[in-house]
Amino acid sequence: MRILAMFNRIVREMLRDKRTLGLMFGAPLLILTYFFCFKTIKPIRRH
């Protein structure tokens, strides 16, 4: 019972904190975009 109450409290605090939500959703999107950009860029071949 205490574990469930502690879990609920932590979830409520995370939902109130805008920086945490930004890191949870924004950071993975930025990282995926970063990898996508470097995957699609073709290297320059020098002769």
N, C-alpha and C positions, 0 to 999 in steps of 0.2 A: 504494500500500500504506500509506503514512504517513497519507494522508487518511482512509482507512477506520479505521485505528487511532485517530486523533484523534476521529473521529466517534463511535466506540464509547466512548471515554473520556468524552466530553461527555454522551452519552446515559446512561451509568452514573451520572455525577455528578448529573444532573438527576433521575434516578429515586430517588436516595438523599435528595435535598433535599426535605423536606416543604413548605417555603415555596414553592419553585418549582412543585411539583405543584399546590399550592393556588392559585397565581396562574394557572397554565395552565388549570385547570378551573373554579375558583371565580369568578374575575373575569368571564369571559365569561357565565357563568350569571347573575351579579348584574346585568350590563349588559343582558342580554336581558330579565330580569324587570323592570328599571327601565323599559325602552322599552315593554314590554307593558302595564304599569300605566298609563303616561301615554297610550298609544294607546286604551285602553278607557275612560278617564275622559272623560266628555262635559263640555264647558265650560258654565258657568252663564250663561244668557242673562238679562241685566238689561233691564227695560223702561224 
